[in-house]
Amino acid sequence: MERRIVVPYDEKVAEELQSGDYVYITGTIYTARDAAHKRMYEALEQGRELPFDIRNNVIYYMGPSPAREGRPIGSAGPTTASRMDKYTPTLLDLGLKGMIGKGKRTEDVKEAIIRNKAVYFAAVGGAGALLSKSILSSEVIAYEDLGTEAIRRLQVKDFPVIVVIDSRGNNLYETAIEAYKEI
Amino acid sequence: MRTINIEDITRNIKEMCIEANHVLTKDMNQVLAQARNTEKSSLGRQILCQLESNLKIASEERIPICQDTGMAVIFMEIGQEVHIEGGLLTDAVNEGVRQGYGEGYLRKSVVSDPVIRENTKDNTPAVIHYDIVAGDQVKITVAPKGFGSENMSRVFMLKPADGIEGIKNAVLTAVKDAGPNACPPMVVGVGIGGTFEKCAILAKKALTRPVDEGSEIPYVREMEEELLNRINKSGIGPGGLGGSTTALAVNINTYPTHIAGLPVAVNICCHVNRHCVRIL
């Protein structure tokens, strides 16, 4: 089913989304990948605040290529989500409501998604030029020294994603493969 | 003896890094377009259409095809009649990468130490494979490699008794484990034979062979076709979201090996199978 949602969103919206839905996201999302996750995790361990309020927000696992003059961002497709799995349940328990990435997640992440009524979306890997057209603005808000891995606040309009793991734990990577498997 | 100045090497490598990250080779474009017509899943077809639009936007608007503009892998096939002048060849190659990634607005994804992990901020050093060949030319292949798929690559040290079935199972295992992480539809490069490191380089080089050009060795070509067919029955599909297009090609290279061994490397590449070739 095709849907349009606005981010941030609460658990009521998350519960309406189903594995396999094609979703257009509009609103504010945040980028963070390997190094930013490590730093956020260390901040929490040391009792410090995260650099942005993650409640009801969505993290996009993405490190862009540099923007040409006059453009908000360079190429901007998803990176592999599993490298963030170690840190993700903690962030979900703090109120993170969605993640955009690509690739498999662990059982721990899936359980945390169900527990917190969140959603794991996939964007199409390797389509960074196309996806960049749905990003209206980009601003580094933390960890600037990490370069492409800094945390960025993005304004997006009709950013195309697919629900992979929904708030009930249905996983499109498992169900869809079964549907087309011939051996 | 023919003389080539290192400035020519640097300039060409700079241009090739930029070119490879914005435009795929004709054979890659063709095989993607064909896949759109044969894909069984409607979501799969939608994803393949997005990939085609992505390629169009990348080349027309000069936005890299993928934000992971890779670690620069460079094959240098140097004719032994060539004399390189003006400085150190390796420095010239890395200078080309530095200029290309800077001027081309490409992402700097290289860290100086695998554990300490500090970004070198210019995407150097490149991974360079030198080969001395006959003649008075230098053939340069620039193949920027993204790590979503690189991370899913494997080396299997099989036993001779595992034979051809063992090789096929190794390739299918690597592809199945890679699944959605490697940004399917993939191109699968396979190296069989040699030693531990030789088979990995064979697999990497296999990715740079045109996808519409099979191996010249009949049994290898048959294996390429059979593996492609079996991989596309795995159900993984475009984006790993189900379908009949999991791989676009399987390219296999072979080399003599030891009586006791059967090394097999599977180097997986996503659909952004980038390479640019020039002969100086």
HADDOCK unambig.tbl for C-alpha pairs under 7 A between the chains (distance, minus, plus):
assign (segid A and resid 64 and name CA) (segid B and resid 67 and name CA) 5.36 0.50 0.50
assign (segid A and resid 65 and name CA) (segid B and resid 67 and name CA) 5.07 0.50 0.50
assign (segid A and resid 65 and name CA) (segid B and resid 105 and name CA) 6.67 0.50 0.50
assign (segid A and resid 65 and name CA) (segid B and resid 106 and name CA) 5.52 0.50 0.50
assign (segid A and resid 65 and name CA) (segid B and resid 107 and name CA) 4.35 0.50 0.50
assign (segid A and resid 66 and name CA) (segid B and resid 105 and name CA) 5.27 0.50 0.50
assign (segid A and resid 66 and name CA) (segid B and resid 106 and name CA) 6.34 0.50 0.50
assign (segid A and resid 66 and name CA) (segid B and resid 107 and name CA) 6.24 0.50 0.50
assign (segid A and resid 67 and name CA) (segid B and resid 105 and name CA) 6.86 0.50 0.50
assign (segid A and resid 68 and name CA) (segid B and resid 105 and name CA) 6.71 0.50 0.50
assign (segid A and resid 74 and name CA) (segid B and resid 63 and name CA) 6.26 0.50 0.50
assign (segid A and resid 75 and name CA) (segid B and resid 63 and name CA) 5.82 0.50 0.50
assign (segid A and resid 75 and name CA) (segid B and resid 64 and name CA) 5.58 0.50 0.50
assign (segid A and resid 75 and name CA) (segid B and resid 65 and name CA) 6.96 0.50 0.50
assign (segid A and resid 75 and name CA) (segid B and resid 66 and name CA) 5.95 0.50 0.50
assign (segid A and resid 75 and name CA) (segid B and resid 67 and name CA) 4.53 0.50 0.50
assign (segid A and resid 76 and name CA) (segid B and resid 67 and name CA) 5.35 0.50 0.50
assign (segid A and resid 77 and name CA) (segid B and resid 66 and name CA) 6.57 0.50 0.50
assign (segid A and resid 77 and name CA) (segid B and resid 67 and name CA) 6.05 0.50 0.50
assign (segid A and resid 79 and name CA) (segid B and resid 148 and name CA) 6.96 0.50 0.50
assign (segid A and resid 80 and name CA) (segid B and resid 148 and name CA) 6.14 0.50 0.50
assign (segid A and resid 80 and name CA) (segid B and resid 181 and name CA) 5.93 0.50 0.50
assign (segid A and resid 102 and name CA) (segid B and resid 180 and name CA) 6.93 0.50 0.50
assign (segid A and resid 102 and name CA) (segid B and resid 181 and name CA) 6.32 0.50 0.50
assign (segid A and resid 103 and name CA) (segid B and resid 180 and name CA) 4.69 0.50 0.50
assign (segid A and resid 103 and name CA) (segid B and resid 181 and name CA) 4.10 0.50 0.50
assign (segid A and resid 104 and name CA) (segid B and resid 180 and name CA) 6.73 0.50 0.50
assign (segid A and resid 104 and name CA) (segid B and resid 181 and name CA) 6.54 0.50 0.50
assign (segid A and resid 124 and name CA) (segid B and resid 239 and name CA) 6.09 0.50 0.50
assign (segid A and resid 125 and name CA) (segid B and resid 183 and name CA) 5.27 0.50 0.50
assign (segid A and resid 125 and name CA) (segid B and resid 239 and name CA) 6.66 0.50 0.50
assign (segid A and resid 126 and name CA) (segid B and resid 65 and name CA) 6.85 0.50 0.50
assign (segid A and resid 126 and name CA) (segid B and resid 66 and name CA) 4.94 0.50 0.50
assign (segid A and resid 126 and name CA) (segid B and resid 183 and name CA) 6.68 0.50 0.50
assign (segid A and resid 126 and name CA) (segid B and resid 272 and name CA) 6.55 0.50 0.50
assign (segid A and resid 127 and name CA) (segid B and resid 51 and name CA) 5.92 0.50 0.50
assign (segid A and resid 127 and name CA) (segid B and resid 54 and name CA) 5.47 0.50 0.50
assign (segid A and resid 127 and name CA) (segid B and resid 65 and name CA) 6.54 0.50 0.50
assign (segid A and resid 127 and name CA) (segid B and resid 66 and name CA) 6.00 0.50 0.50
assign (segid A and resid 128 and name CA) (segid B and resid 65 and name CA) 6.07 0.50 0.50
assign (segid A and resid 128 and name CA) (segid B and resid 66 and name CA) 4.72 0.50 0.50
assign (segid A and resid 128 and name CA) (segid B and resid 67 and name CA) 5.62 0.50 0.50
assign (segid A and resid 129 and name CA) (segid B and resid 54 and name CA) 5.58 0.50 0.50
assign (segid A and resid 129 and name CA) (segid B and resid 57 and name CA) 6.29 0.50 0.50
assign (segid A and resid 129 and name CA) (segid B and resid 58 and name CA) 5.60 0.50 0.50
assign (segid A and resid 129 and name CA) (segid B and resid 63 and name CA) 5.55 0.50 0.50
assign (segid A and resid 129 and name CA) (segid B and resid 64 and name CA) 6.19 0.50 0.50
assign (segid A and resid 129 and name CA) (segid B and resid 65 and name CA) 5.52 0.50 0.50
assign (segid A and resid 129 and name CA) (segid B and resid 66 and name CA) 6.52 0.50 0.50
assign (segid A and resid 130 and name CA) (segid B and resid 53 and name CA) 6.84 0.50 0.50
assign (segid A and resid 130 and name CA) (segid B and resid 54 and name CA) 4.71 0.50 0.50
assign (segid A and resid 130 and name CA) (segid B and resid 57 and name CA) 6.51 0.50 0.50
assign (segid A and resid 172 and name CA) (segid B and resid 241 and name CA) 6.56 0.50 0.50
assign (segid A and resid 173 and name CA) (segid B and resid 240 and name CA) 6.32 0.50 0.50
assign (segid A and resid 173 and name CA) (segid B and resid 241 and name CA) 5.59 0.50 0.50
assign (segid A and resid 176 and name CA) (segid B and resid 241 and name CA) 5.78 0.50 0.50
assign (segid A and resid 176 and name CA) (segid B and resid 242 and name CA) 4.55 0.50 0.50
assign (segid A and resid 177 and name CA) (segid B and resid 235 and name CA) 4.52 0.50 0.50
assign (segid A and resid 177 and name CA) (segid B and resid 236 and name CA) 5.09 0.50 0.50
assign (segid A and resid 177 and name CA) (segid B and resid 241 and name CA) 6.71 0.50 0.50
assign (segid A and resid 177 and name CA) (segid B and resid 242 and name CA) 4.53 0.50 0.50
assign (segid A and resid 178 and name CA) (segid B and resid 235 and name CA) 6.51 0.50 0.50
assign (segid A and resid 180 and name CA) (segid B and resid 235 and name CA) 4.35 0.50 0.50
assign (segid A and resid 180 and name CA) (segid B and resid 242 and name CA) 6.04 0.50 0.50
assign (segid A and resid 180 and name CA) (segid B and resid 243 and name CA) 5.42 0.50 0.50
assign (segid A and resid 180 and name CA) (segid B and resid 244 and name CA) 6.73 0.50 0.50
assign (segid A and resid 181 and name CA) (segid B and resid 233 and name CA) 5.67 0.50 0.50
assign (segid A and resid 181 and name CA) (segid B and resid 234 and name CA) 4.97 0.50 0.50
assign (segid A and resid 181 and name CA) (segid B and resid 235 and name CA) 3.99 0.50 0.50
assign (segid A and resid 182 and name CA) (segid B and resid 233 and name CA) 4.93 0.50 0.50
assign (segid A and resid 182 and name CA) (segid B and resid 234 and name CA) 6.34 0.50 0.50
assign (segid A and resid 182 and name CA) (segid B and resid 235 and name CA) 6.92 0.50 0.50
assign (segid A and resid 183 and name CA) (segid B and resid 233 and name CA) 5.96 0.50 0.50
assign (segid A and resid 183 and name CA) (segid B and resid 234 and name CA) 6.23 0.50 0.50
